[in-house]
Each structure stands twice: as structure tokens, then as C-alpha cells.
Amino acid sequence: MIVKGSSGPSYCPGDRSIYVDPAYLDDVAKHFGDFAAAYLIAHEVGRHVQSVLHGTQRIADATTLMQHQEEVPPMPARSEMQADCYAGVWTYFVAKRGLLDPGDLEQAPTALTVGKSRDDTEYMAQRLRWFRQGLSTGNIRSCEPGSLPERQ
């Protein structure tokens, strides 16, 4: 059980800061593994990358252009997925340096759901696909709107 009253990391674009409750991360690491806690930070760093690269606006533009397609995730979901892809790119380089422990990547599906109240398996499957997109390529460009798989 996560510490009551604690909260997960969050990114504030206004001051370009990531806010972290150390007790929350300790509990996540204890219950889900250290990679799950590191992923939460990497995801919020992905939010910062979006802010710096104006990714949120590009996602909104791509979403508008794609409205004629069926089942385009809403903008906030696409933004989450892009941040997952950026976390995957970070994980690619962590793995390349030999810094992952055995079993760390198996924590990825759990890491995506920590602190989320959403019980939508298709949405979580899409988030995992986007994480794996960044992980498989190690290329931040693979996280651009339109380059990520909607479904597989």
C-alpha cells in the first residue's frame, strides 16, 4: 500500500520543475520495484521534454488532423503516451549502459499503472506500446505525433 497522503511525481510547466514526494517513491520501489519508481520520474522528465519541444501543441495539432480517423485517443491521453515514449527512450540508454537489473523491464507494465485510477486495459496497452516504441528505438524522434502506433 502506498503511503496515505503522499502523491506521485508531477511536472509543472509553469516553473519547469518536477515535484517528488520521496516517501511515495520509496513505497513504489518497495511494492513494485526500483525501476517502477525510476520510470515515474522518467515519465515526468518526458513531460518536461514535451514542454521544451512544444510537444503538447504538436500533439494537439496532430489530434485535430486525425479527427477523421476512428478511435483517436483524446489529447491528454496522447500526451501521456508521448511521455511514456520519452521514458522508453531514457530506458533504452539506461539498458545500453548496463544499468538495468534482471527483471527491471518486466516492471514496466506495472510502472505505467502506479497511481492511476483508470481501469482501461486498451488505454494501458497503448501506453505500454508507446513506452516500447521509445525503448526499441532509443530515438526521441520516434515519439513524434503520428509516428507512434495507435494499435498493434
RAJO-V718450 format. One record per residue. N is the residue number from 1. RES is the residue in one letter. SS is DSSP state (H for helix, E for strand, L for the rest). D_LAST is the distance of its C-alpha to the last C-alpha in Angstrom with 1 decimal. Layout:
BEGIN
n=N res=RES ss=SS d_last=D_LAST
n=N res=RES ss=SS d_last=D_LAST
END
This chain:
BEGIN
n=1 res=M ss=L d_last=33.1
n=2 res=I ss=L d_last=32.8
n=3 res=V ss=L d_last=36.2
n=4 res=K ss=L d_last=37.1
n=5 res=G ss=L d_last=37.8
n=6 res=S ss=L d_last=35.7
n=7 res=S ss=L d_last=32.6
n=8 res=G ss=L d_last=29.6
n=9 res=P ss=L d_last=29.6
n=10 res=S ss=E d_last=29.4
n=11 res=Y ss=E d_last=29.6
n=12 res=C ss=E d_last=32.3
n=13 res=P ss=L d_last=31.9
n=14 res=G ss=L d_last=35.5
n=15 res=D ss=L d_last=37.0
n=16 res=R ss=L d_last=33.9
n=17 res=S ss=E d_last=34.3
n=18 res=I ss=E d_last=32.2
n=19 res=Y ss=E d_last=34.0
n=20 res=V ss=L d_last=33.7
n=21 res=D ss=L d_last=35.4
n=22 res=P ss=H d_last=36.2
n=23 res=A ss=H d_last=36.9
n=24 res=Y ss=H d_last=33.3
n=25 res=L ss=H d_last=31.8
n=26 res=D ss=H d_last=34.3
n=27 res=D ss=H d_last=33.2
n=28 res=V ss=H d_last=29.5
n=29 res=A ss=H d_last=30.3
n=30 res=K ss=H d_last=32.6
n=31 res=H ss=H d_last=30.2
n=32 res=F ss=H d_last=26.8
n=33 res=G ss=L d_last=27.7
n=34 res=D ss=H d_last=28.7
n=35 res=F ss=H d_last=25.3
n=36 res=A ss=H d_last=24.2
n=37 res=A ss=H d_last=27.2
n=38 res=A ss=H d_last=26.6
n=39 res=Y ss=H d_last=23.1
n=40 res=L ss=H d_last=24.6
n=41 res=I ss=H d_last=26.9
n=42 res=A ss=H d_last=24.3
n=43 res=H ss=H d_last=22.2
n=44 res=E ss=H d_last=25.5
n=45 res=V ss=H d_last=26.3
n=46 res=G ss=H d_last=23.0
n=47 res=R ss=H d_last=24.6
n=48 res=H ss=H d_last=27.6
n=49 res=V ss=H d_last=25.8
n=50 res=Q ss=H d_last=24.4
n=51 res=S ss=H d_last=28.0
n=52 res=V ss=H d_last=29.5
n=53 res=L ss=H d_last=27.1
n=54 res=H ss=L d_last=27.1
n=55 res=G ss=H d_last=23.3
n=56 res=T ss=H d_last=23.7
n=57 res=Q ss=H d_last=25.4
n=58 res=R ss=H d_last=22.8
n=59 res=I ss=H d_last=20.1
n=60 res=A ss=H d_last=22.4
n=61 res=D ss=H d_last=23.1
n=62 res=A ss=H d_last=19.4
n=63 res=T ss=H d_last=18.8
n=64 res=T ss=H d_last=22.0
n=65 res=L ss=H d_last=21.0
n=66 res=M ss=L d_last=17.7
n=67 res=Q ss=L d_last=19.4
n=68 res=H ss=L d_last=19.4
n=69 res=Q ss=L d_last=15.7
n=70 res=E ss=L d_last=14.5
n=71 res=E ss=L d_last=13.5
n=72 res=V ss=L d_last=13.9
n=73 res=P ss=L d_last=14.5
n=74 res=P ss=L d_last=18.3
n=75 res=M ss=H d_last=19.8
n=76 res=P ss=H d_last=20.6
n=77 res=A ss=H d_last=17.1
n=78 res=R ss=H d_last=15.9
n=79 res=S ss=H d_last=18.9
n=80 res=E ss=H d_last=18.1
n=81 res=M ss=H d_last=14.6
n=82 res=Q ss=H d_last=16.5
n=83 res=A ss=H d_last=19.1
n=84 res=D ss=H d_last=16.6
n=85 res=C ss=H d_last=15.5
n=86 res=Y ss=H d_last=19.3
n=87 res=A ss=H d_last=19.9
n=88 res=G ss=H d_last=17.5
n=89 res=V ss=H d_last=19.6
n=90 res=W ss=H d_last=22.7
n=91 res=T ss=H d_last=21.5
n=92 res=Y ss=H d_last=20.9
n=93 res=F ss=H d_last=24.6
n=94 res=V ss=H d_last=25.8
n=95 res=A ss=H d_last=24.4
n=96 res=K ss=H d_last=25.8
n=97 res=R ss=L d_last=29.2
n=98 res=G ss=L d_last=29.0
n=99 res=L ss=L d_last=29.2
n=100 res=L ss=L d_last=26.6
n=101 res=D ss=L d_last=28.0
n=102 res=P ss=L d_last=26.6
n=103 res=G ss=L d_last=24.2
n=104 res=D ss=L d_last=23.5
n=105 res=L ss=H d_last=19.8
n=106 res=E ss=H d_last=19.6
n=107 res=Q ss=H d_last=21.0
n=108 res=A ss=H d_last=18.1
n=109 res=P ss=H d_last=16.3
n=110 res=T ss=H d_last=19.9
n=111 res=A ss=H d_last=20.8
n=112 res=L ss=H d_last=18.2
n=113 res=T ss=H d_last=19.8
n=114 res=V ss=L d_last=23.4
n=115 res=G ss=L d_last=25.5
n=116 res=K ss=L d_last=22.9
n=117 res=S ss=L d_last=24.1
n=118 res=R ss=L d_last=20.9
n=119 res=D ss=L d_last=19.8
n=120 res=D ss=L d_last=16.4
n=121 res=T ss=H d_last=13.8
n=122 res=E ss=H d_last=10.9
n=123 res=Y ss=H d_last=12.5
n=124 res=M ss=H d_last=13.0
n=125 res=A ss=H d_last=9.5
n=126 res=Q ss=H d_last=8.7
n=127 res=R ss=H d_last=11.9
n=128 res=L ss=H d_last=11.2
n=129 res=R ss=H d_last=8.2
n=130 res=W ss=H d_last=10.8
n=131 res=F ss=H d_last=13.5
n=132 res=R ss=H d_last=12.0
n=133 res=Q ss=H d_last=11.7
n=134 res=G ss=H d_last=15.4
n=135 res=L ss=H d_last=16.2
n=136 res=S ss=H d_last=15.0
n=137 res=T ss=H d_last=16.7
n=138 res=G ss=L d_last=19.7
n=139 res=N ss=L d_last=19.9
n=140 res=I ss=H d_last=20.4
n=141 res=R ss=H d_last=19.6
n=142 res=S ss=H d_last=15.9
n=143 res=C ss=H d_last=16.1
n=144 res=E ss=L d_last=17.5
n=145 res=P ss=L d_last=16.3
n=146 res=G ss=L d_last=14.2
n=147 res=S ss=L d_last=13.1
n=148 res=L ss=L d_last=10.4
n=149 res=P ss=L d_last=6.7
n=150 res=E ss=L d_last=7.0
n=151 res=R ss=L d_last=3.8
n=152 res=Q ss=L d_last=0.0
END
